[in-house]
């Protein structure tokens, strides 16, 4: 609902702006973080986000909050601005801008927020760094899993290997290895679905994600490893 004009000065005084949140970061001691933006997924782990950063972002859709968390980690890794953080992550600039310019206004205690972001950074470092940047680049053209690959595990389950299922499988592999928003998977480029609406494509993904059995998931994981490490035994 539109706010009455008389309330605007009060709202501006009560809600931190993007500049105030970024300013709180600039005023902090430089954190010791031994990673770069390439070591970050576009969406941080869902459980980590819920545990550490969600309490600072009330009313925020999880995917949007997880995207902002990734941008925050890129800032901690040295990006001097939100725009540069998005560039370092090769993230969609419009989605990054919405997260950085809008969601941060929900943060009422910037210092506590950055404390939580630093705790998240330390978690990622303790678990062992993954080069998500390499994965994103390696899988950037994965628009469909080959028929022969999917046939091996779908045929015993009496499931046909359609082009749509091959594309959903490709999106699953891409998301599994990059930690990205599945809606941005190369397999969901609108040009590949000229006769399907966005909602029907997403519904197809939801059905695929709900259906995929462990045997298929394990097979697709092995296939993805082969794409990322073609020189190892069993790689493709």
N, C-alpha and C positions, 0 to 999 in steps of 0.2 A: 504494500500500500504506500502511496506517496506520503512523505512526511510533511507536516506543516512547516512553512518557512521559518517560523519562530523557534522551531526545535533544532534547526541545523547547527547553530553555534554550539549548543549543548552536545549534540552528537559528535561533532568534530573534536570537541574537547575530551570526550570520553573514549573514543575509539582510536587505537593506534593506526597511523597510516603506514603505507609501505615504507616510506622514508624513515619513520621512527623505528620500525622493526629492523631495517637495514642499518640504521644508525646505532642501534644497540649492539649489533654484531661488530661494527667498526670500533666501538669503544672497548671491546673485550680484548684480553690478551690473545695474541695469535695462537690458535690451538695447534698442538703437535699432531698432525694427521698425515700419515704416510700413504696417501692414495691420491689418485687423480679422478677426473670425471669419467674416464674410461672404465674405472672400477665400480661404477654405479649403474644400477638399473634405472629405467625411467619411472618405475613405481617401486618404492621400497617394500620390503616384506610386510604383508598384511598384519601379522601378529606384532611385529616390532612397532608398526605405526599405531596400532590400537593401544599398545602398552605405553608408549612414550610420547607420541605427539598428538594423538586424537584428543586427549583432554584439553589441549590448548586451542583446538579448532572446532568448537561446538557448531552443530548444524551443517557440517561439511560432509559431502559424499566421500566415502572411503577412497575411491580412485583419484579424486581431485586432491585429497589430502596427502595421499601417498606420492603423487606427482610433486606437490610442493615440498614434501620431505626430501625427495631426490634433489630438487633445486637447492634446498638448504645445505645438503651435504656437499654439493658442488661449490657453494659459497665457502664452506669450511675448507674445501680443498684448494681454495685460492681465487675463485672467480670474483672479480671486483664489483660485479653488478648482476642483477637477475637476468638481464639480457645476455650477458656473457656466460652465465651459468647454463642457460638454455642452449647457447651455441656450443659450449664445451660438451654438452650431453647429446648434441645433434637432435634436440627435442623440437617438436612442432612449436614454432615461436608464438603462435596465437594462444595455444593451450597453456604454454608456460607463462605468458603475460597475464592471462586470466587468473592463474593460480597466484602469481606473485603480486599482482596489483589489487586483487579482490579478497582472496582468502586471508592474507596477512592482516587485514583489517579486523578479523575476528580474534586476533591474539591480544589478550588484555595485559599480559605480563611478558614483554619481549625477552627480558633476561632469563626468566624461567624457561621460556620456549627454547632459547639457544642452549641452555644447560641440557635440556632433553635431546636436542639435535646432536650435541657433542657426545652424549651417552650413546646415541644411535651410531655415530661414527666409530666409536670405540668397539661396539659390538661387531660391526662389519669387519673391522681390522682383526679382531680376535678370531673370527671364524675362518679367516683366510680370504685373501682378495681374489676376485674373479674378474677377468678382463671382458666386461660386457660390451665394451666398444668393439673389440674384435668380433664378438659374436654377432652384434648388430650388423656389422659390415659383411660378415660371411653369409648371413642368412637373409640379406636384403632382397634377394631375387627368388626366394623360396615361395612360390605361389601355389604349388600343388605337390603332394607326395606322389612319386611314381606309382602307377597302377600295380606293378609287380611287387613293390614293397608292401603295400597295404593288403594286397590279395592274400599274402602268406598268412595273415592273422585274421582277416575278415571272413575268408571263405569257410574255415572250420566253424565259424559262428553263424553261418548261413546269412551273412550280410553282404549285399552287393557292394562293389567298389565303384561308386559313381564319381563323376567329376566334382560334385559338390562335397562328397565325403573326403576326397583327396585334398580339397582346398581347406576344409575344416581341420584335417589332420596336419596340414602345413602350418596353419595358424597355431595349432596346439604346440607343435615343435618350436615355432618362433617364440611364443610366449614362455614356454618352459625354459628355454635357454637364455633369453634376453631379459626376462623380467619386465617386459613392456606391456602396454595396454593392448589387449588382443584386438581391439577395434582398429588398431593401427598396423596390424600385421600385413605384410605384402599381399597375402592371399585375399585380403578384403579390399584391395584397390577397387573402387567402383567400376572401373573400366572392365574388370573381369566378370562383373555381374550386371550386364546391360539390361536384362529383363527382370531383375529382382529389386525389390525395394530394400532400403536399409534395414527396416524392421524385420523383414523376412529373412535376410541374411543373418542378422543377430539372433533371431529365433532358431535358425539352423545351427548356429554355434552353440547356443544354450542346450539344445537337444544333444548335440555331439558331446559336449563337455559332461553332461549328465550321464550319457551312455557309456563312455569309453571305459572298457574293463581293464584290469591290471595287465593282462597279457598284451593288449594293444598299446597301452601306455609304455610298457617296457620295450616293446618293439620299436616304437617311435623314438623313444629316448636313445636306443642304440643307433637308430638311423641318424638322429641328430648328431650324436658323437662322431659318426662316420663323416658327416659333412664338415664338422669343425676340425677333425683330425684325420684327413684323408690318407696320411702316410703311415698311420698306425695299423697293425694287423686287424683286418675286418673292416677297415675304413673304406669309403666309396669315393 
